[in-house]
Amino acid sequence: MQDFQSFLAPAKINLFLHITGQRADGYHTLQSVFQQLDFYDTVYLKPTQTGEIKRVNDISNVPASSDLCVRAALALKQATGCAQGVEIALEKRIPIGGGLGGGSSDAATVLLALNHLWNLNLSRAELMQIGLTLGADVPIFIFGQNAWAEGIGEQLTPITLPTRYYLVLTPNVHVSTRNIFANSTLTKDTKPLKMADFSRDESLNLSSVIFRNDLEAVVCKEFPAVATTLEWLSQYSQVGFGSARMSGSGSSVFLAVNSKQRADELLALKPDYTTGFVAKGIVKHPHVELAL
């Protein structure tokens, strides 16, 4: 796109997700580990002097008024009083509503990129605070590295993860995060654990039953296609790489494997009712350097 600069927005998976409580304001407290992947949406930005925030392409089922890219630019403009504007185009690859953080990642990339393009020089902490007003998953992408998360997802500690390939499958169902968290059968009192527990080799292999996704049982009951996809993927689990898991509130599920070749082989066998991709875990966000 002429005169537009391109920026990548990576997907994420939750290697586990525990719901440890619920605050008085309704937000749920959690523990999780976020692993970013080399599978990306692409955000195109062209700064303008009009002061207007404008999305210039259509995205199915995502009106511009609710697009997190647009909302992120508006939030940054409001927080800083910046007089500049921007034209935004978005190329979506990350499945919408899959629990892979696509919208949050897009918003984070807009904040990081405009911090640079608008010469705002906000710190990473300041950008994360703005990001939190847009959604609990936005700060992890601004944080810029894989993390152990607590609170509502905003308390982040860097964590070192083994480099792995993942097969990610998404059945053709739309899971409402709000409805899953409102489900009366959801476990909300999982005992908090320590990062050191996860960092032990046996837990890092994702084979420990201690670490799970508390939302998975609820989603599988309401959406049999997710349960069926997990069952299909689980038959290919490898020793030391753990079983198939659901990411976030679904509907995407993933399996860690020992090579890209193996992931590609399984992708070719995937059920017809799913879409899928192969991705490698990454250590750093591709634009981590755009904030200090």
Secondary structure, 3 states (H helix, E strand, C coil): CCCCEEEEEEEEEEEEEEEEEECCCCCEEEEEEEEEEEEEEEEEEEEECCCCEEECCCCCCCCHHHCHHHHHHHHHHHHHCCCCEEEEEEECCCCCCCCCCHHHHHHHHHHHHHHHHCCCCCCHHHHHHHHHCCCCCHHHHHHCECEEEECCCCEEEECCCCCCEEEEEEECCCCCHHHHHHCCCCCCCCCCCCHHHHHCHHHHCCCCCCCCECCHHHHHHHCHHHHHHHHHHHCCCECCCECCEECCCCCCEEEEECCHHHHHHHHHHCCCCEEEEEEEECCECCCHHHCC
